[in-house]
């Protein structure tokens, strides 16, 4: 006897195949019941605020994807230092120890605000 329930908060004694659960969620969505059931797909719950921007660093064009909060913080830090966001990114790029420039920028912003709190 399969008493499995595919959703959180209900008892589960056996697992249902993922495809079967997705079919159930899609059927509820077609009926307009998915939100009432608390089954909002992740894409609808989490809006990506990632923005991709092109920069020229050392005569090399590159693109960087960051969340808007990081872009805003980067602009704020650059303004406080009397420089441009592009120049600040070039400095971060020159000193980074990570392969990914986006990650290096995030870590720089995090470090800046951590130091400010001290």
Buried (B, 14 or more C-beta within 10 A) or exposed (E): EEEBBBEEEEEEEEEBEEEEBEEBBEEBBEEEEBEEEEBEEEEEEEEEEEEEEEBEBEEEEEEBBBBEEBBEBBEBBBEEEEEEBBEBBBBBBEEBEEEEBBEBBBBBBEEBEEEEEE
